[in-house]
């Protein structure tokens, strides 16, 4: 039916694996990323999957909204005009478009993400 097309079950998804696909600028350390992209909308505006990153620091400038569910690791997000925010396994958070600052991976991070 038409309605079953509206449900995307990811139980058996074979993610697209992308190595070092981040467009963010590395500013210290030698961080490397693995993206396991499990879903992209037909128009490409929404994506979700798993992101893994080794220690290092990035300059970030968010154009999109992101939901993050940290499963492993520890990182520090520092807004360019604010105090550091410490994030660890078990934390769930949203990054709004317009966030600028740094993203430092202290211990290798694995997170589920949704960009929209």
Secondary structure, DSSP 8 states (H G I E B T S, - for coil): -TGGGG----TT---EEEES---SEEEEE---EEEEEEEE-TTSS-EEEEEEE-SEEEEEE--S-EEEEEEEEEEEEEETTS-EEEEETT-EEEE-TT-EEEEEEEEEEEEEEEE-
